[in-house]
Amino acid sequence: MDESALKAAPSHCAGSYGTDGDPDPFQWDTREDCEVRQILDRVADKWSLLVIALLDRRVLRFTELKREIDGVSQRMLTVTLRQLERDGLVKRTVHPVVPPRVEYELTPLGGTLHTTIRSLVTWTEQHQNEIAAAREVYDAKEAALA
C-alpha cells in the first residue's frame, strides 16, 4: 500500500509519519481527531473493559450486567453498551415480549478484543504485588517530602 492510500485509511492520523517516511508509532496520541486514539479511548475505558470481560462466551441482559458491574450507573452502562454496539464489538438483541427483553453478547470482533483484554488482566494479576510495593515506596517518599 502506498503512502497516499495509507493517508486515506480511517486509522491514519495526520503527522503520524517520521521524516524518513516510516510510521511513527508514538504519534497516534497527539491528535484528538485520530481514529486510532478514539478507538483506544473507547475500548480502554474501565466500563468497556468490564462489559467486554463479562460478555465472554455468554449472553447477558442489561440488568445482569448492571448487577455484575459494581459502581456503574444505569446511564453510564447504557452509553457504554451503545458505543460498543456502534463500534461492532457488542450485539444487542431485543426480544418482542412484554416486557421487552434485551440481551447483549460479544460479536466475533468483540471476541478478538476479549483475548487481548485477558492478556492485560493476566499481566496485572502477575504483577499486582510489584505494583503495590512500588506504590508504597512512592507514597512514603511523597509523605516524607510533605
C-alpha positions in Angstrom: 0.0 0.0 0.0 1.4 3.4 -1.0 1.6 6.4 1.4 -1.4 8.1 -0.2 -3.5 5.0 0.4 -2.4 4.9 4.0 -3.3 8.6 4.5 -6.8 7.9 3.2 -7.3 5.0 5.6 -9.5 5.8 8.6 -6.8 4.9 11.0 -4.3 7.4 9.5 -3.6 10.4 11.7 -2.0 13.5 10.2 1.5 13.9 11.3 2.0 10.2 12.1 4.9 9.7 9.7 8.5 10.4 10.7 11.0 12.3 8.5 12.1 9.0 6.9 8.5 8.3 5.7 8.1 5.4 8.2 5.1 5.3 10.5 5.9 6.8 13.9 4.1 4.6 16.5 4.2 7.3 19.1 2.3 10.0 17.2 -1.2 8.4 17.3 -1.9 10.0 20.7 -1.1 13.6 19.7 -4.3 14.4 17.8 -7.8 14.2 19.2 -9.4 13.5 15.9 -7.2 10.5 15.3 -9.3 7.4 14.7 -6.8 5.1 16.5 -6.9 7.3 19.6 -10.7 7.4 19.5 -10.9 3.6 19.4 -8.3 3.2 22.1 -10.1 5.7 24.3 -13.3 3.7 23.9 -12.0 0.2 24.4 -9.7 1.0 27.2 -12.2 2.8 29.4 -13.0 0.9 32.6 -16.7 0.3 31.9 -16.0 -1.0 28.4 -13.3 -3.4 29.7 -15.7 -4.7 32.3 -18.6 -5.2 29.8 -16.3 -7.0 27.3 -14.9 -9.2 30.1 -18.4 -10.1 31.4 -19.7 -11.0 27.9 -17.0 -13.5 27.2 -18.8 -16.5 25.7 -22.2 -15.6 27.3 -25.2 -13.5 26.7 -26.4 -11.2 29.4 -29.4 -8.9 29.9 -28.9 -5.3 30.9 -30.0 -5.9 34.5 -27.5 -8.7 34.8 -24.7 -6.5 33.5 -25.7 -3.7 35.9 -25.7 -6.1 38.8 -22.3 -7.5 38.0 -20.5 -4.2 37.4 -20.1 -2.5 40.8 -20.5 1.2 40.7 -21.8 1.7 37.2 -24.8 3.9 36.8 -27.7 2.9 34.6 -27.0 5.8 32.3 -23.2 5.0 32.0 -23.9 1.4 31.3 -26.4 2.4 28.6 -23.9 4.8 27.0 -21.1 2.2 27.1 -23.3 -0.5 25.5 -24.4 1.8 22.8 -20.8 2.8 22.0 -19.6 -0.8 21.9 -22.6 -1.7 19.7 -21.8 1.2 17.4 -18.2 0.0 17.1 -19.3 -3.5 16.2 -18.0 -5.1 19.4 -21.3 -5.9 21.1 -24.5 -7.2 19.6 -27.8 -6.1 21.1 -30.9 -8.3 20.6 -34.4 -7.1 21.5 -36.9 -10.0 22.0 -40.5 -9.0 21.2 -42.1 -9.9 24.5 -43.8 -7.9 27.2 -41.9 -6.5 29.0 -39.2 -6.3 26.3 -36.2 -8.5 26.9 -32.8 -7.1 25.7 -29.7 -9.2 25.6 -26.1 -8.4 24.8 -23.3 -10.5 23.5 -19.9 -10.0 22.0 -19.6 -10.0 18.2 -16.8 -12.0 16.7 -14.8 -8.8 16.6 -15.5 -8.2 20.3 -14.3 -11.7 21.0 -10.9 -10.9 19.5 -10.7 -7.9 21.7 -11.5 -10.0 24.7 -8.5 -12.1 24.0 -6.3 -9.0 24.3 -8.0 -7.9 27.4 -7.5 -11.3 29.0 -3.7 -10.9 28.4 -3.8 -7.5 30.1 -5.7 -8.9 33.1 -3.2 -11.8 33.3 -0.3 -9.4 33.3 -2.0 -7.3 36.0 -2.6 -10.3 38.2 1.0 -11.5 37.8 2.4 -8.0 38.7 -0.1 -6.7 41.2 2.3 -7.3 44.2 5.1 -5.5 42.5 2.9 -2.5 41.7 1.6 -2.4 45.2 5.1 -2.3 46.6 6.1 0.4 44.1 3.1 2.5 45.2 4.1 2.1 48.9 7.6 3.3 48.1 6.4 6.2 46.1 3.8 7.2 48.8 6.4 7.0 51.5 8.7 9.3 49.5 5.8 11.8 48.9 4.9 11.7 52.6 8.5 12.4 53.6 8.6 15.5 51.3 5.3 16.9 52.6 
